[in-house]
């Protein structure tokens, strides 16, 4: 409900309770609908590698729908915007599940429905979350904001961990397309349920008025700001790298090594668990060394992931049933948990320290549209192109086993007919991209010194602890 006055203490407490319940339900919902589950679903529908690569880009491409969230929030308020787009997000997930009956008529049509559903899923997420941070500030005070942040995040991770464990157990018992379809439908129903609690959150009319003011002049000012431009370039590189890392690692497991869905979900749990730890470590690291150094450290961790896939044993190693292969292959996902969290948090902290508070709403919109949506488009094209190039290169090696290149590849990676060779080649190309992109990360200017001089150590701690980092 939108009130014409500030919220009372009782109204804030009631709104916080509803927000926490939503977070708990939403944690379970997301783990049934997340990127890994959608990729496993697409693999079972025999989607080509380029389509899988496009799925990984949708989380950023969805920022194209962010302006719809601004318009909706300007008319109906932050809470209703959040709730309405959350319903739309979960309807989009049902669209992904609808690809199963469509596949009986046409597989390409089913793949197109998965991509459309993925885009709408992440697009509604971007639109719904446009005012989520101000809404959290509205229903809390300086005294209890950290508690609300910690409780909601903990509830999200607790229910998410339980849901992932349950999904893994179900897939272990019955690994089929229809089971995955049921998991997605269940997640969608949970997500719609979570939105009911968002509608019970109260807010003042201040939030609605804040997104009604003209933004064009402020956007023009942000366009010519060199610090923001550097952050956009770095954010662009980081987001493209995130598109290339985890989704293709899952794809390499499934198609390169032929692991089961249960095993793939277990590796996803490893990544999820290390992301929780990584968020804690990244916050401490950023508070001490600054977000620029955190961005450099997080981005540097992308290289070991690429090198792992270049040096990993052949697919025959897994099929032979080596007892310790599970531990070995958990390495890239453990590193990815740290790397993705570190890179994401670094950009949030950099933004909070570099951009004045009065400009943060409009600059956030600008950065998400440019560094988010453009990175989604670029990541989709680059990942798809590199997967296609890797596939063609693998076909060449198989067709010309006596060539010097084929012999060199065989000496490094085993037989060129190994199904994992395509993905090794992809990560070889990806490593070159990571190296090129590193220059943009290094160009970020140091912002912690100036911020500390203005706000003190307490101000730095406030920024680095005020990150509600959840995949949502």
Secondary structure, DSSP 8 states (H G I E B T S, - for coil): -EESS---HHHHHHHHHHHHHHHHHHHHHHHHHSHHHHHHHHHHTT--HHHHHHHHHHHHHGGGGHHHHHHHHHHH-HHHHHHHHHHHHHHHHHHHHTHHHHHTT-HHHHHHHHHHHHHHHHHHHHHHGGGHHHHHHHT--TTTHHHHHHHHHHHHHHHHHHHHHHHHHHHHH--SHHHHHHHHHHHHHHHHHHHHHHTT--EEHHHHHHTTS--HHHHHHHHT-HHHHHHHHHHHHHHHHHHHHHHHHHHIIIIIS---HHHHHHHHHHHHHHHHHHHHHHHHHHHHH-HHHHHHHHHHHHHHHHHHHHHS--HHHHHTT-TTHHHHHTHHHHHHHHHHHHHHHHHHHHHHHHS-GGGHHHHHHHHIIIIIIHHHHHHHHHHHHHHHHHHHHHHHHHHTTTSHHHHHHHHHHS-TT-TTHHHHHHHHHHHHHHHHHHHHHHT----HHHHHHHHHHHHHHHHHH-------
